[in-house]
């Protein structure tokens, strides 16, 4: 039986179109207008879902880190704490964004980085929870979120197979609606480090649905993941890669996301099933390009046909070359001109 999980009204899993998540993350830079546009552009590009991130900053970092000086091109505040707070949206804004996504008929959810954020997203009515790679080893948080009884997309970056197993075990104490996302948490990730075959390893080891969350440049790698069976693809998404902030540079802009969706749907259409078929549409091409048994020389009626009298040439509308030896020793019932197709009925002479 094919594995499937419902995320909202959409079935995700084996036999279903790949579920494409535009990971807007914190690429709104704390700006409502930009957040709205990220949702609108995700929908226009054909993504199935747009995902943000939700943090209670004081709950996830110690004071020393929050007070640390934070400078550089991507800094949005003089300290790391102020930088992170700048990337958070007010609670009322989340409700407005959720309503916008509902109006546009695109799924809207987020990665909760702490229990308080998970509670808020539950109240918001998200259809699923995403677990960031950073929290794969945060087993208390995973179990807390699992008890909310909604599908969980779990990224597996910067973790060992044993840690993935512990996370799966903790979630499966509560439910089995898990999609594991193969992920490499470097920004950007080099192609040599992607190791897409790990998806199959995860699938065999844990017998769960598998997807891919990518941090590489471009769209070639996630498209390959689709061909290898990923049921979910997640890619960072921004309106402008040159904006300051932690994730813009490694994100797709609208044109890139639109191409990713387009090529994914092309790949799905091309995958088909496992049955080898000779298509009706191929018949004219085969007739023109394939080969048949022909006469090398003139053959008179009553002649015993020998190897020297026959050759293999196009078109492919006559006796197939594989039947050549069956003609040796046959007696021609009609005259055959030189360099002509041997008639199909010659097999019965």
Kinemage of the C-alpha trace (Angstrom):
@kinemage 1
@onewidth
@group {chain A} dominant
@subgroup {mainchain}
@vectorlist {calphas} color= white
{ca unk a 1} P 0.000 0.000 0.000
{ca unk a 2} L 1.295 3.459 -0.921
{ca unk a 3} L 2.201 5.684 2.032
{ca unk a 4} L 0.403 9.026 2.104
{ca unk a 5} L -0.043 11.796 4.677
{ca unk a 6} L -2.666 14.548 4.555
{ca unk a 7} L -1.347 18.088 4.955
{ca unk a 8} L -4.506 20.153 5.020
{ca unk a 9} L -6.580 19.105 2.028
{ca unk a 10} L -3.527 17.831 0.129
{ca unk a 11} L -2.328 14.229 0.138
{ca unk a 12} L 1.452 13.978 0.234
{ca unk a 13} L 3.350 10.789 -0.432
{ca unk a 14} L 3.845 7.922 -2.830
{ca unk a 15} L 1.864 8.274 -6.045
{ca unk a 16} L 1.127 11.950 -5.367
{ca unk a 17} L 2.699 15.057 -6.957
{ca unk a 18} L 5.777 16.246 -5.074
{ca unk a 19} L 4.826 18.717 -2.333
{ca unk a 20} L 6.901 21.859 -2.958
{ca unk a 21} L 7.555 24.088 0.039
{ca unk a 22} L 8.792 27.639 -0.450
{ca unk a 23} L 10.864 28.174 2.689
{ca unk a 24} L 10.398 31.899 3.246
{ca unk a 25} L 11.865 31.392 6.717
{ca unk a 26} L 12.866 34.785 8.084
{ca unk a 27} L 13.412 36.313 4.648
{ca unk a 28} L 10.661 38.820 5.438
{ca unk a 29} L 13.260 40.634 7.613
{ca unk a 30} L 10.480 41.416 10.093
{ca unk a 31} L 8.516 43.429 7.527
{ca unk a 32} L 4.806 42.675 7.058
{ca unk a 33} L 4.729 43.903 3.465
{ca unk a 34} L 7.623 41.670 2.526
{ca unk a 35} L 6.029 38.719 4.322
{ca unk a 36} L 2.812 39.216 2.376
{ca unk a 37} L 4.702 39.362 -0.907
{ca unk a 38} L 6.582 36.162 -0.090
{ca unk a 39} L 3.253 34.361 0.295
{ca unk a 40} L 1.804 35.918 -2.852
{ca unk a 41} L 4.867 35.126 -4.953
{ca unk a 42} L 5.044 31.560 -3.625
{ca unk a 43} L 1.468 31.016 -4.776
{ca unk a 44} L 2.113 32.613 -8.171
{ca unk a 45} L 5.131 30.349 -8.689
{ca unk a 46} L 3.018 27.247 -8.078
{ca unk a 47} L 4.384 26.161 -4.687
{ca unk a 48} L 2.104 23.966 -2.589
{ca unk a 49} L 3.103 25.625 0.678
{ca unk a 50} L 4.950 28.605 2.046
{ca unk a 51} L 6.771 28.151 5.346
{ca unk a 52} L 8.066 30.673 7.855
{ca unk a 53} L 10.028 30.270 11.114
{ca unk a 54} L 8.775 31.125 14.618
{ca unk a 55} L 11.035 31.715 17.607
{ca unk a 56} L 10.679 32.989 21.133
{ca unk a 57} L 14.162 34.439 21.140
{ca unk a 58} L 14.714 34.428 24.914
{ca unk a 59} L 13.625 30.780 25.090
{ca unk a 60} L 16.233 29.452 22.673
{ca unk a 61} L 19.443 31.355 23.494
{ca unk a 62} L 21.292 32.210 26.686
{ca unk a 63} L 21.793 35.868 27.648
{ca unk a 64} L 25.483 35.838 26.832
{ca unk a 65} L 24.745 34.977 23.213
{ca unk a 66} L 21.876 37.460 22.956
{ca unk a 67} L 24.099 40.279 24.213
{ca unk a 68} L 27.008 39.415 21.950
{ca unk a 69} L 28.015 42.073 19.429
{ca unk a 70} L 26.776 41.228 15.958
{ca unk a 71} L 28.146 43.105 12.997
{ca unk a 72} L 28.547 42.461 9.326
{ca unk a 73} L 26.583 42.760 6.137
{ca unk a 74} L 23.698 40.537 7.271
{ca unk a 75} L 23.300 42.014 10.747
{ca unk a 76} L 19.918 43.641 11.427
{ca unk a 77} L 20.886 44.877 14.900
{ca unk a 78} L 24.021 45.686 16.920
{ca unk a 79} L 23.696 42.556 19.090
{ca unk a 80} L 22.731 39.023 18.116
{ca unk a 81} L 19.629 39.255 20.286
{ca unk a 82} L 18.436 42.418 18.575
{ca unk a 83} L 19.220 40.874 15.207
{ca unk a 84} L 17.079 37.820 15.999
{ca unk a 85} L 14.218 39.888 17.430
{ca unk a 86} L 14.164 41.960 14.258
{ca unk a 87} L 13.466 38.767 12.331
{ca unk a 88} L 10.336 37.935 14.352
{ca unk a 89} L 6.806 38.997 13.379
{ca unk a 90} L 4.186 40.193 15.870
{ca unk a 91} L 1.463 37.695 16.767
{ca unk a 92} L -1.344 39.616 15.058
{ca unk a 93} L 0.691 39.665 11.844
{ca unk a 94} L 0.754 35.859 11.770
{ca unk a 95} L -3.043 35.739 11.763
{ca unk a 96} L -3.149 38.214 8.893
{ca unk a 97} L -0.635 36.148 6.919
{ca unk a 98} L -2.520 32.932 7.617
{ca unk a 99} L -5.730 34.482 6.288
{ca unk a 100} L -3.902 35.699 3.176
{ca unk a 101} L -2.545 32.203 2.498
{ca unk a 102} L -6.012 30.729 2.971
{ca unk a 103} L -7.442 33.228 0.494
{ca unk a 104} L -4.744 32.303 -2.033
{ca unk a 105} L -5.266 28.560 -1.399
{ca unk a 106} L -1.650 27.893 -0.447
{ca unk a 107} L -0.707 25.982 2.706
{ca unk a 108} L 0.944 28.081 5.411
{ca unk a 109} L 2.954 26.692 8.306
{ca unk a 110} L 6.248 27.216 10.114
{ca unk a 111} L 9.180 25.752 11.993
{ca unk a 112} L 8.655 26.271 15.731
{ca unk a 113} L 11.986 26.568 17.494
{ca unk a 114} L 10.555 26.289 21.009
{ca unk a 115} L 7.470 25.027 22.828
{ca unk a 116} L 5.890 28.461 23.177
{ca unk a 117} L 6.130 28.977 19.416
{ca unk a 118} L 4.652 25.514 18.824
{ca unk a 119} L 1.680 26.419 21.037
{ca unk a 120} L 1.166 29.632 19.091
{ca unk a 121} L 1.261 27.845 15.732
{ca unk a 122} L -1.221 25.267 17.003
{ca unk a 123} L -3.610 28.082 17.935
{ca unk a 124} L -3.021 29.592 14.502
{ca unk a 125} L -4.267 26.335 12.975
{ca unk a 126} L -1.262 25.296 10.879
{ca unk a 127} L -1.768 22.010 8.975
{ca unk a 128} L 1.703 20.668 9.806
{ca unk a 129} L 4.873 21.379 11.730
{ca unk a 130} L 8.383 21.569 10.298
{ca unk a 131} L 11.293 20.598 12.526
{ca unk a 132} L 14.501 22.425 11.656
{ca unk a 133} L 17.741 20.454 11.520
{ca unk a 134} L 18.943 22.458 14.515
{ca unk a 135} L 16.240 20.813 16.642
{ca unk a 136} L 16.517 17.224 15.420
{ca unk a 137} L 18.342 16.365 18.661
{ca unk a 138} L 15.911 18.412 20.780
{ca unk a 139} L 13.924 15.313 21.693
{ca unk a 140} L 11.709 16.996 24.318
{ca unk a 141} L 10.592 19.545 21.712
{ca unk a 142} L 9.949 16.820 19.110
{ca unk a 143} L 7.777 14.836 21.508
{ca unk a 144} L 5.953 17.996 22.623
{ca unk a 145} L 5.137 18.880 19.020
{ca unk a 146} L 4.234 15.287 18.136
{ca unk a 147} L 1.555 15.338 20.843
{ca unk a 148} L -0.212 18.076 18.879
{ca unk a 149} L -1.076 15.257 16.460
{ca unk a 150} L -0.232 16.956 13.191
{ca unk a 151} L 2.105 15.838 10.379
{ca unk a 152} L 5.763 16.599 10.984
{ca unk a 153} L 8.378 17.351 8.339
{ca unk a 154} L 11.720 16.654 9.991
{ca unk a 155} L 15.002 17.887 8.523
{ca unk a 156} L 18.077 15.760 9.207
{ca unk a 157} L 20.976 18.151 8.600
{ca unk a 158} L 24.082 18.173 10.833
{ca unk a 159} L 23.122 14.909 12.534
{ca unk a 160} L 24.208 11.273 12.639
{ca unk a 161} L 22.097 8.270 11.660
{ca unk a 162} L 21.844 7.347 15.341
{ca unk a 163} L 20.447 10.792 16.164
{ca unk a 164} L 17.920 10.503 13.335
{ca unk a 165} L 16.870 7.123 14.751
{ca unk a 166} L 16.386 8.621 18.219
{ca unk a 167} L 14.255 11.431 16.781
{ca unk a 168} L 12.090 9.008 14.786
{ca unk a 169} L 11.633 6.784 17.815
{ca unk a 170} L 10.545 9.719 19.970
{ca unk a 171} L 7.980 10.949 17.449
{ca unk a 172} L 6.660 7.473 16.713
{ca unk a 173} L 5.788 7.027 20.362
{ca unk a 174} L 2.964 9.435 19.512
{ca unk a 175} L 2.181 9.047 15.788
{ca unk a 176} L 3.622 7.972 12.428
{ca unk a 177} L 2.809 11.031 10.300
{ca unk a 178} L 6.462 11.844 9.631
{ca unk a 179} L 8.274 12.915 6.492
{ca unk a 180} L 12.064 12.802 6.833
{ca unk a 181} L 13.895 15.430 4.797
{ca unk a 182} L 17.460 14.668 3.795
{ca unk a 183} L 19.408 17.876 4.360
{ca unk a 184} L 22.971 19.188 4.511
{ca unk a 185} L 23.219 22.263 6.720
{ca unk a 186} L 25.894 24.288 4.964
{ca unk a 187} L 25.090 27.583 3.252
{ca unk a 188} L 25.457 27.172 0.371
{ca unk a 189} L 25.947 23.414 0.201
{ca unk a 190} L 28.435 22.159 -2.392
{ca unk a 191} L 27.185 19.568 -4.866
{ca unk a 192} L 29.828 17.112 -3.650
{ca unk a 193} L 28.352 17.191 -0.145
{ca unk a 194} L 24.698 16.660 -1.117
{ca unk a 195} L 24.729 12.823 -1.283
{ca unk a 196} L 21.192 12.392 -2.595
{ca unk a 197} L 21.470 8.605 -2.259
{ca unk a 198} L 21.088 9.112 1.495
{ca unk a 199} L 17.354 9.546 0.812
{ca unk a 200} L 17.108 5.878 -0.123
{ca unk a 201} L 19.146 4.899 2.936
{ca unk a 202} L 16.706 6.791 5.169
{ca unk a 203} L 13.722 5.274 3.384
{ca unk a 204} L 15.002 1.715 3.850
{ca unk a 205} L 16.160 2.246 7.438
{ca unk a 206} L 13.038 3.912 8.810
{ca unk a 207} L 10.272 2.938 6.372
{ca unk a 208} L 8.881 6.487 6.258
{ca unk a 209} L 8.199 9.033 3.531
{ca unk a 210} L 11.323 10.853 2.341
{ca unk a 211} L 11.927 14.345 0.982
{ca unk a 212} L 14.742 16.808 0.449
{ca unk a 213} L 15.512 20.199 1.964
{ca unk a 214} L 18.219 21.862 -0.093
{ca unk a 215} L 20.706 24.639 0.599
{ca unk a 216} L 22.674 24.350 -2.630
{ca unk a 217} L 22.642 26.926 -5.399
{ca unk a 218} L 20.218 26.506 -8.283
{ca unk a 219} L 17.496 23.958 -8.935
{ca unk a 220} L 19.283 20.984 -10.509
{ca unk a 221} L 19.769 19.086 -7.224
{ca unk a 222} L 16.157 19.285 -5.966
{ca unk a 223} L 14.942 18.258 -9.422
{ca unk a 224} L 17.210 15.205 -9.189
{ca unk a 225} L 15.765 14.503 -5.733
{ca unk a 226} L 12.289 14.443 -7.278
{ca unk a 227} L 13.446 11.868 -9.823
{ca unk a 228} L 14.864 9.785 -6.960
{ca unk a 229} L 11.526 9.718 -5.175
{ca unk a 230} L 11.391 12.752 -2.875
{ca unk a 231} L 7.743 13.373 -1.936
{ca unk a 232} L 8.585 16.821 -0.514
{ca unk a 233} L 11.017 19.451 -1.759
{ca unk a 234} L 11.867 22.459 0.375
{ca unk a 235} L 13.955 25.381 -0.886
{ca unk a 236} L 14.692 28.749 0.696
{ca unk a 237} L 12.817 31.535 -1.070
{ca unk a 238} L 13.381 35.284 -1.161
{ca unk a 239} L 12.274 38.296 -3.127
{ca unk a 240} L 15.883 39.476 -3.531
{ca unk a 241} L 19.076 37.524 -2.855
{ca unk a 242} L 21.027 40.724 -2.253
{ca unk a 243} L 19.013 41.760 0.826
{ca unk a 244} L 20.718 41.711 4.253
{ca unk a 245} L 19.755 38.793 6.465
{ca unk a 246} L 20.914 35.242 7.178
{ca unk a 247} L 19.282 33.261 4.352
{ca unk a 248} L 18.746 35.509 1.332
{ca unk a 249} L 21.991 34.660 -0.467
{ca unk a 250} L 21.257 30.900 -0.479
{ca unk a 251} L 17.616 31.329 -1.542
{ca unk a 252} L 15.743 31.145 -4.828
{ca unk a 253} L 14.138 34.280 -6.209
{ca unk a 254} L 10.668 34.046 -7.794
{ca unk a 255} L 11.972 33.129 -11.239
{ca unk a 256} L 14.014 30.294 -9.748
{ca unk a 257} L 11.112 28.958 -7.686
{ca unk a 258} L 8.841 29.077 -10.715
{ca unk a 259} L 11.375 27.064 -12.721
{ca unk a 260} L 11.749 24.553 -9.899
{ca unk a 261} L 7.990 23.971 -9.851
{ca unk a 262} L 7.863 23.762 -13.644
{ca unk a 263} L 10.712 21.253 -13.955
{ca unk a 264} L 9.397 19.181 -11.047
{ca unk a 265} L 6.053 18.763 -12.784
{ca unk a 266} L 7.845 17.884 -16.037
{ca unk a 267} L 9.908 15.227 -14.262
{ca unk a 268} L 6.829 13.751 -12.602
{ca unk a 269} L 5.073 13.546 -15.946
{ca unk a 270} L 8.095 11.796 -17.432
{ca unk a 271} L 8.573 9.247 -14.623
{ca unk a 272} L 5.594 7.069 -15.613
{ca unk a 273} L 5.498 3.513 -14.291
{ca unk a 274} L 7.859 0.545 -14.514
{ca unk a 275} L 6.316 -1.146 -17.565
{ca unk a 276} L 8.274 -1.081 -20.833
{ca unk a 277} L 5.948 -0.331 -23.746
{ca unk a 278} L 6.206 0.001 -27.520
{ca unk a 279} L 4.099 3.101 -28.039
{ca unk a 280} L 1.781 3.650 -30.982
{ca unk a 281} L 3.467 7.020 -31.428
{ca unk a 282} L 6.784 5.221 -32.002
{ca unk a 283} L 5.467 3.056 -34.861
{ca unk a 284} L 6.062 5.540 -37.735
{ca unk a 285} L 9.605 6.239 -36.530
{ca unk a 286} L 10.367 2.542 -36.196
{ca unk a 287} L 8.980 1.836 -39.672
{ca unk a 288} L 11.297 4.469 -41.090
{ca unk a 289} L 14.488 3.837 -39.099
{ca unk a 290} L 14.538 0.160 -38.159
{ca unk a 291} L 15.881 -2.588 -40.447
{ca unk a 292} L 14.378 -5.567 -42.314
{ca unk a 293} L 15.551 -8.561 -44.350
{ca unk a 294} L 16.092 -7.624 -48.027
{ca unk a 295} L 17.388 -9.373 -51.119
{ca unk a 296} L 21.064 -8.917 -51.892
{ca unk a 297} L 20.525 -10.326 -55.378
{ca unk a 298} L 17.672 -11.383 -57.624
{ca unk a 299} L 15.980 -14.623 -56.465
{ca unk a 300} L 14.003 -16.721 -58.937
{ca unk a 301} L 10.902 -18.694 -58.000
{ca unk a 302} L 11.855 -22.218 -56.877
{ca unk a 303} L 15.329 -21.189 -55.649
{ca unk a 304} L 16.581 -22.417 -52.291
{ca unk a 305} L 17.357 -19.273 -50.291
{ca unk a 306} L 20.908 -19.051 -48.919
{ca unk a 307} L 22.756 -16.579 -46.695
{ca unk a 308} L 24.483 -14.951 -49.695
{ca unk a 309} L 21.122 -13.908 -51.180
{ca unk a 310} L 20.013 -11.782 -48.200
{ca unk a 311} L 21.039 -8.566 -46.445
{ca unk a 312} L 19.780 -6.232 -43.682
{ca unk a 313} L 18.566 -2.739 -44.634
{ca unk a 314} L 15.856 -0.205 -43.866
{ca unk a 315} L 12.977 0.445 -43.738
{ca unk a 316} L 11.664 -1.536 -40.798
{ca unk a 317} L 8.365 -2.648 -42.318
{ca unk a 318} L 9.476 -6.089 -43.434
{ca unk a 319} L 10.778 -9.266 -41.808
{ca unk a 320} L 12.774 -8.338 -38.648
{ca unk a 321} L 16.531 -9.066 -38.788
{ca unk a 322} L 16.141 -11.522 -35.905
{ca unk a 323} L 14.200 -13.830 -38.253
{ca unk a 324} L 16.999 -13.890 -40.872
{ca unk a 325} L 18.220 -17.426 -40.236
{ca unk a 326} L 14.669 -18.794 -40.442
{ca unk a 327} L 14.716 -17.957 -44.178
{ca unk a 328} L 17.781 -20.088 -44.983
{ca unk a 329} L 16.717 -23.207 -46.817
{ca unk a 330} L 13.281 -21.882 -47.744
{ca unk a 331} L 12.192 -22.290 -51.384
{ca unk a 332} L 11.058 -19.056 -53.018
{ca unk a 333} L 7.458 -19.284 -54.168
{ca unk a 334} L 7.693 -16.075 -56.235
{ca unk a 335} L 10.362 -14.133 -58.089
{ca unk a 336} L 12.157 -11.598 -55.825
{ca unk a 337} L 13.836 -8.514 -57.298
{ca unk a 338} L 17.244 -7.395 -56.099
{ca unk a 339} L 17.390 -4.884 -53.176
{ca unk a 340} L 13.756 -5.316 -52.149
{ca unk a 341} L 12.087 -6.224 -48.859
{ca unk a 342} L 11.567 -9.965 -48.549
{ca unk a 343} L 7.785 -10.370 -48.131
{ca unk a 344} L 6.491 -11.326 -44.678
{ca unk a 345} L 4.858 -14.462 -46.080
{ca unk a 346} L 8.325 -15.790 -46.964
{ca unk a 347} L 8.595 -17.023 -43.384
{ca unk a 348} L 5.891 -19.611 -44.245
{ca unk a 349} L 7.451 -20.866 -47.469
